[in-house]
Amino acid sequence: MVSSFTLRRSFAVIAVMAAAGLAGSAQTLTLAKPEILNKVGIVQKLNDQLPLDAAFLDETGKAVRLGDYFRDSKPVVLALVYYKCPMLCNLELDGMFASLKRISLRPGADYRVIALSFAPEETPELAAAKRETYLKKFNQPDAAAGIHFLTGKAPEIQRVTEAAGFHYAYDKRQDQFAHASAIMVVTPHGRLARYFYGIHYNERDLRLGLVEASEEKIGSPADEIILFCFHYDPTTGRYGLAIMNVLRAGGALTTIALLLGVFLLFRKDRAGKRDAADVDQNGHWRSV
């Protein structure tokens, strides 16, 4: 009959072997990370200047410069994608246009959208087809004037992607690009203002980013109040509640309320004294 000590020792050996096996598997998984992913990522370059003289072709095949879309004090939403992407870029564009559709600001009137392909072999015809797809999904009057899909040559593309801190790599085995997903809000002067990560973008954050990037030339007075209470966190690409600003605002409102209360009490007291002075000793109003 097997003793309990022998059983415990056997279970301990099995546990150690299992742990070693799991550790070995984890190490194998770590080592199996594709080398190409080490070249992929996004480094925020807030307030850095985009090369506005970079040359591209628009969706009609017309030669343009990036700076052609930075004018009239309008901020720009920039998406670095490629149009033949089998998955991620479509999800990014879907999320971007879905969020923009839910805010009251309008492309063309308040801001511009630029989708720039980082695949140099892609053509204006491909850009035009992709643009038409998203214009139909966006389905807003006059939106076409503010939405642009560009293509270009590798050196010009790389000038923009390097300036934006957007790093990607071509995988020959998969015949596709490895890249991260983020959209950027750029000031009317071409400076990078905000990065929003992922494929779903909070419409409040996107609206605040556009208002802030425009130096509050668009938006409403309510947006200015919200911007006072929220600040941009570059580590998350989100706007969070700024506690100190809220406390300051609360303190200011409390002070104003106290001063108003003192003023009203002072007026009431003066009115009472004036009324008392107008009454004689018998309780009758004095004649004037």
Rosetta silent file (secondary structure, phi, psi, omega in degrees, C-alpha in Angstrom):
SEQUENCE: MVSSFTLRRSFAVIAVMAAAGLAGSAQTLTLAKPEILNKVGIVQKLNDQLPLDAAFLDETGKAVRLGDYFRDSKPVVLALVYYKCPMLCNLELDGMFASLKRISLRPGADYRVIALSFAPEETPELAAAKRETYLKKFNQPDAAAGIHFLTGKAPEIQRVTEAAGFHYAYDKRQDQFAHASAIMVVTPHGRLARYFYGIHYNERDLRLGLVEASEEKIGSPADEIILFCFHYDPTTGRYGLAIMNVLRAGGALTTIALLLGVFLLFRKDRAGKRDAADVDQNGHWRSV
SCORE:     score description
SCORE:     0.000 S_00000001
   1 L     0.000  134.306 -175.948    0.000    0.000    0.000 S_00000001
   2 L   -77.448  131.900 -179.132    1.415    3.409   -0.972 S_00000001
   3 L   -75.396  158.636  178.825    2.096    5.721    1.973 S_00000001
   4 H   -64.868  -32.431  178.968    0.673    9.241    2.161 S_00000001
   5 H   -63.236  -42.698  179.576    4.252   10.602    2.209 S_00000001
   6 H   -64.235  -40.220  178.336    4.999    8.869   -1.092 S_00000001
   7 H   -64.015  -44.068 -179.468    1.815   10.249   -2.619 S_00000001
   8 H   -62.286  -40.818  179.440    2.592   13.774   -1.454 S_00000001
   9 H   -65.517  -38.075  179.754    6.118   13.510   -2.869 S_00000001
  10 H   -65.820  -43.927  178.040    4.766   12.226   -6.185 S_00000001
  11 H   -62.681  -37.326  179.489    2.265   15.095   -6.424 S_00000001
  12 H   -64.842  -41.806  178.871    5.036   17.568   -5.606 S_00000001
  13 H   -63.599  -43.706  179.503    7.229   16.187   -8.386 S_00000001
  14 H   -61.721  -41.749 -179.438    4.323   16.357  -10.859 S_00000001
  15 H   -63.532  -42.890  178.994    3.599   19.955   -9.823 S_00000001
  16 H   -63.280  -43.706  179.711    7.231   20.964  -10.290 S_00000001
  17 H   -62.598  -40.974  179.848    7.351   19.288  -13.692 S_00000001
  18 H   -65.091  -42.571  179.288    4.107   20.997  -14.721 S_00000001
  19 H   -62.471  -41.238  179.100    5.394   24.381  -13.558 S_00000001
  20 H   -64.663  -38.925  178.402    8.595   23.859  -15.474 S_00000001
  21 H   -64.870  -41.524  177.888    6.623   22.903  -18.532 S_00000001
  22 H   -64.555  -41.425  178.972    4.450   26.022  -18.266 S_00000001
  23 H   -62.939  -41.106  179.190    7.504   28.198  -17.795 S_00000001
  24 H   -64.360  -38.428  178.466    9.099   26.602  -20.822 S_00000001
  25 H   -65.224  -41.890  179.042    5.931   27.194  -22.842 S_00000001
  26 H   -62.413  -41.100  179.119    5.822   30.842  -21.743 S_00000001
  27 H   -64.687  -39.284  178.698    9.445   31.248  -22.680 S_00000001
  28 H   -62.977  -40.963  179.111    8.741   29.654  -26.045 S_00000001
  29 H   -64.895  -40.426  179.099    5.822   32.043  -26.599 S_00000001
  30 H   -63.374  -43.429 -178.781    7.978   35.013  -25.665 S_00000001
  31 H   -71.304  -23.022 -176.927   10.733   33.911  -27.996 S_00000001
  32 L   -82.229   -0.854  178.776    8.199   33.223  -30.737 S_00000001
  33 L   -58.712  126.340 -178.700    7.159   36.908  -30.956 S_00000001
  34 L   -58.269  134.977 -178.971    7.641   37.919  -34.586 S_00000001
  35 H   -60.127  -30.744 -175.949   10.705   40.086  -35.049 S_00000001
  36 H   -63.314  -28.106 -178.567    8.734   42.428  -37.293 S_00000001
  37 H   -68.644  -19.753  176.665    6.610   43.581  -34.347 S_00000001
  38 H   -69.211  -15.391 -179.987    9.688   45.151  -32.779 S_00000001
  39 H   -96.554   -0.461 -171.949    9.604   47.678  -35.621 S_00000001
  40 L  -108.129  139.720  175.455    5.961   48.608  -35.084 S_00000001
  41 E   163.004  177.830  178.755    4.549   51.235  -32.743 S_00000001
  42 E  -130.605  123.722  176.192    3.488   54.820  -32.206 S_00000001
  43 L  -109.962  115.962 -178.548    5.602   57.409  -30.429 S_00000001
  44 L   -65.176  133.227  177.446    3.641   60.531  -29.596 S_00000001
  45 L  -125.000   63.366 -176.086    5.274   63.698  -30.881 S_00000001
  46 L   -60.053  133.300  178.804    2.954   66.280  -29.415 S_00000001
  47 L    74.236    3.406  174.669    3.410   69.780  -30.822 S_00000001
  48 L   -76.776  154.222 -175.299    5.836   68.555  -33.496 S_00000001
  49 E   -91.264  131.340  170.640    5.416   69.939  -37.004 S_00000001
  50 L   -78.733  151.176  178.809    4.215   67.833  -39.924 S_00000001
  51 L   -76.904   94.611 -174.598    5.995   68.448  -43.264 S_00000001
  52 L   -69.993  -13.045  177.590    3.364   70.585  -44.974 S_00000001
  53 L   -90.359    1.710  179.273    5.399   70.673  -48.189 S_00000001
  54 L   -62.409  135.380 -172.776    5.169   66.873  -48.588 S_00000001
  55 E  -100.363  135.288 -179.895    3.760   66.042  -52.056 S_00000001
  56 E  -142.232  179.910  171.575    0.921   63.579  -52.686 S_00000001
  57 E  -115.779  135.301  176.255   -1.905   62.742  -55.079 S_00000001
  58 L   -82.667 -174.125 -174.936   -5.509   63.212  -54.028 S_00000001
  59 L   -67.268  -14.097  176.775   -8.347   60.816  -54.862 S_00000001
  60 L   -95.570   -4.393 -176.710   -8.745   62.393  -58.324 S_00000001
  61 L    92.063    2.268 -179.885   -5.052   62.010  -59.172 S_00000001
  62 L   -75.264  137.841  177.064   -4.376   65.722  -58.717 S_00000001
  63 E   -72.614  127.990 -179.708   -0.964   66.688  -57.317 S_00000001
  64 E  -136.112  167.277  171.261   -1.353   68.293  -53.897 S_00000001
  65 E  -117.597  151.210 -177.838    0.757   69.218  -50.901 S_00000001
  66 H   -55.843  -37.145 -178.756   -0.137   68.349  -47.345 S_00000001
  67 H   -64.436  -16.061  177.954   -0.275   72.040  -46.523 S_00000001
  68 H   -62.515  -21.412 -176.807   -3.172   72.515  -48.964 S_00000001
  69 H  -100.270    4.166  179.477   -5.442   71.046  -46.287 S_00000001
  70 L  -115.222   91.112 -179.271   -4.216   73.250  -43.459 S_00000001
  71 L  -161.089  172.719  175.608   -5.913   76.595  -43.813 S_00000001
  72 L    60.199   26.810  176.129   -8.896   78.651  -42.635 S_00000001
  73 L    60.008   26.829 -179.347   -8.113   77.911  -38.960 S_00000001
  74 L  -101.478  130.197  173.603   -9.531   74.386  -39.310 S_00000001
  75 L   -72.201  167.272 -177.189   -7.976   71.429  -37.443 S_00000001
  76 E  -128.929  135.930  169.693   -7.367   68.148  -39.252 S_00000001
  77 E   -96.354  120.966 -175.747   -8.049   64.546  -38.257 S_00000001
  78 E  -111.183  126.833  175.199   -5.248   62.407  -39.726 S_00000001
  79 E  -119.392  119.585  176.506   -5.487   58.639  -40.242 S_00000001
  80 E   -95.529  109.123 -172.987   -2.379   56.789  -41.446 S_00000001
  81 E  -141.404 -179.514  163.670   -3.704   53.620  -43.094 S_00000001
  82 L  -137.004  143.896 -163.532   -3.434   51.608  -46.269 S_00000001
  83 L   -76.061  -21.197  177.286   -6.438   50.907  -48.416 S_00000001
  84 L   -93.465    8.185 -179.975   -5.838   47.205  -49.121 S_00000001
  85 L   -56.770  129.979 -175.477   -5.468   46.391  -45.424 S_00000001
  86 L   -74.348  -15.985 -175.961   -7.461   43.191  -44.780 S_00000001
  87 L  -150.436  -68.983 -164.476   -8.716   44.185  -41.337 S_00000001
  88 H   -60.662  -43.516 -177.773   -7.251   46.799  -38.968 S_00000001
  89 H   -64.255  -38.092  176.982   -7.316   49.871  -41.211 S_00000001
  90 H   -64.053  -40.847  177.839  -10.949   49.291  -42.119 S_00000001
  91 H   -65.290  -38.944  178.467  -11.827   49.000  -38.435 S_00000001
  92 H   -63.268  -47.755  179.732   -9.883   52.183  -37.710 S_00000001
  93 H   -66.196  -38.887  176.261  -11.671   54.126  -40.441 S_00000001
  94 H   -57.945  -48.245 -178.297  -15.035   52.657  -39.395 S_00000001
  95 H   -65.254  -41.303 -179.419  -14.455   53.786  -35.810 S_00000001
  96 H   -62.357  -50.739 -177.451  -13.201   57.226  -36.802 S_00000001
  97 H   -69.387  -31.624  177.410  -16.129   58.048  -39.090 S_00000001
  98 H   -64.316  -42.613  179.125  -18.659   56.579  -36.642 S_00000001
  99 H   -69.198  -42.882  179.614  -17.385   58.890  -33.887 S_00000001
 100 H   -63.245  -33.043  179.918  -17.194   61.936  -36.161 S_00000001
 101 H   -67.522  -26.422 -176.190  -20.755   61.305  -37.289 S_00000001
 102 L   -87.192   -6.438  178.303  -21.962   61.489  -33.680 S_00000001
 103 L  -100.112  159.506 -175.333  -20.528   64.951  -32.952 S_00000001
 104 L   -79.507  -18.935  177.141  -22.148   68.214  -34.023 S_00000001
 105 L   -68.034  149.956 -172.853  -19.010   69.557  -35.739 S_00000001
 106 L  -123.562  136.780  177.028  -18.999   69.011  -39.495 S_00000001
 107 E   -64.551  139.807 -176.336  -16.197   68.087  -41.916 S_00000001
 108 L    93.389  -51.831  179.965  -15.464   70.902  -44.314 S_00000001
 109 L   -80.954  -41.508 -173.740  -17.201   73.514  -42.176 S_00000001
 110 L  -115.055  -27.568 -177.223  -15.352   72.904  -38.884 S_00000001
 111 E  -157.810  171.535  175.240  -12.502   70.487  -39.599 S_00000001
 112 E  -122.540  156.485  175.304  -10.954   68.307  -42.303 S_00000001
 113 E  -119.141  131.167  174.337  -10.234   64.583  -42.492 S_00000001
 114 E  -124.738  121.616  168.102   -7.149   63.190  -44.233 S_00000001
 115 E  -103.409  121.748 -178.275   -6.602   59.478  -44.774 S_00000001
 116 E  -117.137  121.433  178.048   -3.059   58.942  -46.033 S_00000001
 117 E   -76.963  130.771  175.785   -1.952   55.575  -47.402 S_00000001
 118 L   -95.935   10.822  174.995    1.510   54.518  -46.263 S_00000001
 119 L   -99.393  106.959 -172.284    1.645   51.865  -49.025 S_00000001
 120 L   -64.722  -17.750 -179.199    3.476   53.561  -51.922 S_00000001
 121 L   -83.519   -8.120 -178.286    2.089   51.182  -54.560 S_00000001
 122 L   -76.001  150.252 -168.458   -1.514   52.218  -53.892 S_00000001
 123 L  -113.035  162.254  174.327   -3.192   54.417  -56.496 S_00000001
 124 H   -58.631  -32.735  178.583   -5.609   57.376  -56.577 S_00000001
 125 H   -62.026  -41.734  178.188   -8.233   55.052  -58.069 S_00000001
 126 H   -66.741  -40.554  178.206   -8.034   52.870  -54.976 S_00000001
 127 H   -62.517  -42.013 -179.149   -8.164   55.971  -52.759 S_00000001
 128 H   -63.175  -41.347  179.910  -11.251   57.242  -54.619 S_00000001
 129 H   -65.779  -41.801  179.563  -13.082   53.933  -54.171 S_00000001
 130 H   -66.789  -40.610  178.628  -12.284   53.828  -50.445 S_00000001
 131 H   -62.190  -43.780 -179.310  -13.348   57.464  -50.020 S_00000001
 132 H   -61.440  -38.713  177.615  -16.644   56.825  -51.780 S_00000001
 133 H   -58.346  -45.444 -175.681  -17.346   53.912  -49.431 S_00000001
 134 H   -80.387  -26.781  173.306  -16.931   56.113  -46.358 S_00000001
 135 H   -64.366  -39.321  177.890  -18.787   59.082  -47.789 S_00000001
 136 H   -66.022  -40.162  178.479  -21.798   56.787  -48.251 S_00000001
 137 H   -68.081  -40.063 -178.430  -21.454   55.517  -44.684 S_00000001
 138 H   -68.123  -43.476  169.809  -20.996   59.038  -43.311 S_00000001
 139 L    51.650   55.349  175.643  -24.016   60.233  -45.287 S_00000001
 140 L  -130.305  138.584 -179.401  -23.895   63.940  -44.451 S_00000001
 141 L   -59.861  139.837  175.567  -24.467   66.844  -46.854 S_00000001
 142 L    66.278    7.848 -179.633  -21.322   68.685  -47.966 S_00000001
 143 H   -66.956  -29.178 -175.939  -19.051   66.241  -46.105 S_00000001
 144 H   -58.501  -30.831 -178.670  -17.142   65.462  -49.307 S_00000001
 145 H   -67.552  -18.456 -176.909  -15.527   68.921  -49.255 S_00000001
 146 H  -114.704    8.253 -176.759  -13.786   68.090  -45.987 S_00000001
 147 E  -122.911  123.859 -173.218  -12.802   64.413  -46.492 S_00000001
 148 E  -134.656  137.034  177.899   -9.687   63.509  -48.492 S_00000001
 149 E  -118.528  120.835 -172.303   -7.915   60.230  -49.272 S_00000001
 150 E  -115.844  154.350  170.791   -4.301   60.598  -50.417 S_00000001
 151 E  -131.964  165.196 -179.316   -1.588   58.411  -51.911 S_00000001
 152 L  -170.456 -177.564  178.877    2.075   59.111  -52.540 S_00000001
 153 L   -88.147  156.377 -172.739    5.628   57.941  -53.056 S_00000001
 154 H   -52.845  -48.470 -177.715    7.645   56.277  -50.325 S_00000001
 155 H   -60.070  -39.158 -179.729   10.001   59.189  -49.464 S_00000001
 156 H   -71.319  -40.192  176.746    7.103   61.634  -49.021 S_00000001
 157 H   -60.334  -45.611 -177.300    5.067   59.126  -47.033 S_00000001
 158 H   -65.219  -29.841  176.183    7.999   58.436  -44.732 S_00000001
 159 H   -61.667  -41.650 -179.110    8.450   62.137  -44.039 S_00000001
 160 H   -73.224  -47.030 -177.688    4.928   62.261  -42.631 S_00000001
 161 H   -63.965  -37.567  177.481    5.014   58.953  -40.759 S_00000001
 162 H   -66.722  -42.287  179.297    8.373   59.801  -39.155 S_00000001
 163 H   -62.947  -33.633 -178.682    7.143   63.233  -38.132 S_00000001
 164 H   -86.324   -6.356 -177.735    4.042   61.640  -36.585 S_00000001
 165 L    72.706   26.062 -177.124    6.004   58.896  -34.773 S_00000001
 166 E   -99.464  112.168 -175.833    4.105   56.211  -36.696 S_00000001
 167 E  -111.056  130.424 -176.946    6.275   53.113  -37.201 S_00000001
 168 L  -143.162  169.316 -178.537    5.211   50.232  -39.447 S_00000001
 169 E  -151.772  147.770  179.223    6.843   47.398  -41.402 S_00000001
 170 E   -92.638  128.519  179.134    6.080   45.291  -44.449 S_00000001
 171 E  -100.931  106.693 -177.610    5.810   41.531  -43.887 S_00000001
 172 L   -63.799  -37.317 -177.824    6.803   39.758  -47.120 S_00000001
 173 L   -64.677  -39.372 -179.314    5.533   36.378  -45.945 S_00000001
 174 L   -90.768  -12.694 -176.522    2.050   37.721  -45.233 S_00000001
 175 L    55.924   47.181  176.262    2.160   40.305  -48.039 S_00000001
 176 E  -157.331  167.666 -179.734    0.797   42.970  -45.729 S_00000001
 177 E   -91.743  140.223  168.620    1.920   45.726  -43.376 S_00000001
 178 E   -95.123  129.270 -176.934    2.280   45.335  -39.639 S_00000001
 179 L  -160.381  163.378  175.516    1.195   48.535  -37.916 S_00000001
 180 L   -93.924  178.325 -175.874   -0.573   49.980  -34.896 S_00000001
 181 L  -126.496  121.563  175.171   -3.876   51.852  -34.888 S_00000001
 182 E  -164.702  149.831  170.459   -4.380   55.485  -33.911 S_00000001
 183 E  -112.902  156.344 -175.762   -5.805   58.674  -35.335 S_00000001
 184 E  -125.864  143.622  171.893   -4.286   62.105  -34.741 S_00000001
 185 E  -104.197  129.824 -173.502   -5.734   65.572  -34.388 S_00000001
 186 E  -121.450  140.920 -179.368   -3.531   68.247  -35.941 S_00000001
 187 L   -70.194  165.097  177.333   -3.708   72.027  -35.483 S_00000001
 188 L   -60.947  -16.419  177.959   -4.435   74.355  -38.417 S_00000001
 189 L   -94.229    2.736  176.862   -0.690   75.092  -38.482 S_00000001
 190 L    87.309   18.876  178.040    0.179   71.405  -38.933 S_00000001
 191 E   -98.686  139.321 -177.786    1.306   70.629  -35.379 S_00000001
 192 E   -71.060  121.768 -174.784    0.378   67.320  -33.765 S_00000001
 193 E  -106.534  -44.125 -175.119   -2.076   68.038  -30.974 S_00000001
 194 E  -146.437  146.017  173.637   -3.707   64.770  -29.878 S_00000001
 195 E  -117.567  134.028  174.943   -3.403   61.001  -30.439 S_00000001
 196 E  -123.791  121.256 -171.496   -6.371   58.669  -29.994 S_00000001
 197 E   -91.633  162.141  172.311   -5.557   54.956  -29.912 S_00000001
 198 L    91.383 -155.839 -179.227   -7.447   51.844  -30.953 S_00000001
 199 L  -123.610   -5.010  174.964  -10.387   51.423  -33.308 S_00000001
 200 L  -121.453  130.482 -173.684  -13.147   52.972  -31.174 S_00000001
 201 L  -123.956  123.354  179.811  -12.904   56.668  -30.366 S_00000001
 202 L   -61.817  123.607 -175.460  -14.895   58.412  -27.663 S_00000001
 203 H   -64.550  -32.853  176.661  -16.862   61.175  -29.383 S_00000001
 204 H   -63.201  -44.290  179.903  -16.505   63.540  -26.408 S_00000001
 205 H   -63.898  -41.878 -178.639  -12.727   63.149  -26.498 S_00000001
 206 H   -65.812  -41.732  178.305  -12.610   63.597  -30.259 S_00000001
 207 H   -64.323  -46.488  179.646  -14.753   66.730  -30.121 S_00000001
 208 H   -61.771  -38.484  177.767  -12.679   68.225  -27.297 S_00000001
 209 H   -61.846  -41.561  178.721   -9.506   67.420  -29.232 S_00000001
 210 H   -67.174  -43.865  179.587  -10.809   69.247  -32.288 S_00000001
 211 H   -62.751  -44.890 -178.989  -11.983   72.257  -30.263 S_00000001
 212 H   -66.103  -41.990 -179.241   -8.688   72.458  -28.403 S_00000001
 213 H   -65.795  -28.193  179.710   -6.588   72.041  -31.564 S_00000001
 214 L   -82.846    5.239 -174.952   -8.511   74.871  -33.238 S_00000001
 215 L    59.203   37.865  175.817   -7.579   77.161  -30.325 S_00000001
 216 L    60.920   28.845  175.049  -11.293   77.172  -29.469 S_00000001
 217 L   -83.534  -13.356  173.077  -12.232   78.819  -32.763 S_00000001
 218 L  -121.917  169.949 -179.223  -14.861   76.118  -33.243 S_00000001
 219 L    96.924 -167.525 -175.423  -17.262   74.580  -30.759 S_00000001
 220 L  -125.264  167.864  175.089  -19.522   76.203  -28.182 S_00000001
 221 H   -56.687  -31.609  178.138  -19.090   78.019  -24.839 S_00000001
 222 H   -63.174  -35.221  178.523  -19.998   74.735  -23.155 S_00000001
 223 H   -62.321  -37.923  179.953  -16.949   73.121  -24.775 S_00000001
 224 H   -64.072  -38.913  178.181  -14.697   75.730  -23.143 S_00000001
 225 H   -65.955  -43.481 -179.747  -16.136   74.872  -19.722 S_00000001
 226 H   -63.828  -40.868  178.500  -15.665   71.150  -20.340 S_00000001
 227 H   -61.756  -32.327  177.301  -12.078   71.721  -21.484 S_00000001
 228 H   -65.808  -35.555 -175.931  -11.432   73.530  -18.206 S_00000001
 229 H   -87.277  -17.287 -177.700  -12.643   70.489  -16.268 S_00000001
 230 E  -120.934  145.061  175.660  -10.929   67.850  -18.426 S_00000001
 231 E  -128.604  152.849 -177.070   -7.300   67.457  -19.432 S_00000001
 232 E   -81.506  129.606  176.907   -5.679   65.256  -22.064 S_00000001
 233 E  -104.866  106.298 -176.791   -3.685   62.276  -20.796 S_00000001
 234 L   -65.418  -20.955 -179.805   -1.100   61.325  -23.464 S_00000001
 235 L   -72.462  -26.823 -179.522   -0.493   57.920  -21.853 S_00000001
 236 L  -110.923  -15.466 -174.478   -4.067   56.821  -22.539 S_00000001
 237 L    67.844   31.223 -178.464   -5.021   59.113  -25.417 S_00000001
 238 E  -132.985  162.302  172.492   -8.113   60.158  -23.431 S_00000001
 239 E   -95.717  128.227  178.252   -9.462   63.191  -21.624 S_00000001
 240 E  -116.241  160.343 -179.491   -9.745   62.720  -17.869 S_00000001
 241 E   -66.307  125.810  178.342  -11.382   64.814  -15.167 S_00000001
 242 L   -89.290   98.168 -172.968   -8.973   67.507  -13.949 S_00000001
 243 H   -58.426  -45.117 -177.075   -9.675   67.462  -10.198 S_00000001
 244 H   -62.627  -38.681  178.091   -7.739   70.636   -9.406 S_00000001
 245 H   -65.497  -39.415  178.078   -9.595   72.600  -12.061 S_00000001
 246 H   -63.946  -43.390  179.236  -12.913   71.357  -10.719 S_00000001
 247 H   -63.435  -41.540  178.442  -11.886   72.337   -7.167 S_00000001
 248 H   -62.411  -44.953  179.271  -10.776   75.763   -8.355 S_00000001
 249 H   -62.377  -42.342  178.256  -14.042   76.258  -10.216 S_00000001
 250 H   -62.945  -41.570  178.350  -16.002   75.093   -7.167 S_00000001
 251 H   -64.156  -39.749  179.378  -14.040   77.426   -4.918 S_00000001
 252 H   -65.252  -42.673  179.130  -14.646   80.351   -7.266 S_00000001
 253 H   -64.991  -38.391  178.106  -18.384   79.627   -7.401 S_00000001
 254 H   -63.854  -43.710  178.479  -18.522   79.353   -3.601 S_00000001
 255 H   -61.212  -44.101  178.755  -16.740   82.689   -3.219 S_00000001
 256 H   -61.982  -42.114  179.979  -19.112   84.338   -5.690 S_00000001
 257 H   -63.698  -41.773  178.871  -22.116   82.894   -3.842 S_00000001
 258 H   -63.918  -45.121  179.544  -20.812   84.166   -0.479 S_00000001
 259 H   -62.641  -40.480  178.037  -20.150   87.652   -1.851 S_00000001
 260 H   -64.214  -41.342  178.110  -23.598   87.741   -3.417 S_00000001
 261 H   -62.165  -44.670  177.999  -25.147   86.645   -0.132 S_00000001
 262 H   -61.663  -41.963  179.929  -23.289   89.358    1.810 S_00000001
 263 H   -61.868  -44.710 -179.771  -24.337   91.963   -0.766 S_00000001
 264 H   -65.791  -39.651  176.800  -28.003   90.956   -0.526 S_00000001
 265 H   -63.595  -40.214  179.230  -27.905   91.005    3.301 S_00000001
 266 H   -62.776  -43.863  179.436  -26.256   94.432    3.213 S_00000001
 267 H   -64.462  -40.455 -179.989  -28.962   95.785    0.892 S_00000001
 268 H   -64.670  -40.637 -179.808  -31.695   94.287    3.073 S_00000001
 269 H   -64.653  -43.574  179.180  -30.167   95.804    6.187 S_00000001
 270 H   -64.091  -39.954  178.945  -29.925   99.268    4.582 S_00000001
 271 H   -63.970  -39.258  178.599  -33.506   99.025    3.359 S_00000001
 272 H   -64.396  -42.521  178.991  -34.658   98.132    6.867 S_00000001
 273 H   -65.186  -38.524  179.730  -32.826  101.112    8.401 S_00000001
 274 H   -66.150  -39.946  178.616  -34.283  103.461    5.785 S_00000001
 275 H   -65.431  -40.966  179.955  -37.796  102.222    6.473 S_00000001
 276 H   -63.751  -36.708 -179.519  -37.283  102.651   10.220 S_00000001
 277 H   -69.585  -21.514 -178.546  -36.106  106.245    9.714 S_00000001
 278 L   -89.504    3.777 -179.515  -39.288  107.052    7.803 S_00000001
 279 E  -111.825  132.347 -179.517  -41.581  106.085   10.712 S_00000001
 280 L   -81.388 -176.595 -175.450  -42.276  108.551   13.604 S_00000001
 281 L   -66.325  -24.454  179.864  -42.499  107.664   17.271 S_00000001
 282 L   -88.926    4.737  177.827  -46.225  106.887   16.991 S_00000001
 283 L    85.078   14.080  179.226  -45.618  104.392   14.219 S_00000001
 284 L  -101.469  147.237  177.289  -46.875  106.635   11.444 S_00000001
 285 E   -67.029  136.902  177.281  -45.070  107.243    8.189 S_00000001
 286 L   -72.408  140.588  175.166  -43.493  110.665    8.053 S_00000001
 287 L   -82.414  145.547 -177.527  -44.854  112.944    5.395 S_00000001
 288 L   -92.981    0.000    0.000  -42.403  114.251    2.904 S_00000001
